[in-house]
Amino acid sequence: MQTQTNNRRYDQQWIESLSWQDPGAIADLRDYLLKGLKKRLSKKAVSSHIEDFVQDSLIRILEKLPTFRGESQFTSWALSIANRIAFSELRRSR
């Protein structure tokens, strides 16, 4: 049995909704990434940068959506992409 993710969406529902670029799914994913990055980067980045990281992450996630293999929950996969983008940008800015 597949576990439920953010806003009661299953992985397949995320994939389908985002494939059709459903505004509600994109907004939900944006909120999820924003919350996750704020927890992770609270001392390492200012909030204005977190918004940029989330926007960049959404673009990358939508581009890479066909590569999601289901080896983890979709939201975990998406947040790992957001984390990599944020940390890469933070390293680059130093």
C-alpha positions, 0 to 999 in steps of 0.5 A: 500500500502506498503511503499518502503524502502532502495534502493527501496526494499519493505519488501518482497523483502528484505526478499526474497533477504536475504533468498537467501543470495543475495550479493547485498541485504546483501551489501545494508543492511550492508550499511544501518546499518552502516549509522544508527549506525554511526548516533546513536553511533557517540559519544559513539563508535569508528568507528572500533567497529561500523564495528564489530557491523554491522557484528554481526548484519548481522549474527543475522538478517539473523538468525532471518529473519524467525521471522520478522512479518511485524509489522514495516518496515524491515529496522526499524526491522533490525536497532533495532536489530543492536542498541541492539547489539551495546548497549549490547556490549558497556555496556559489555565493560564498 
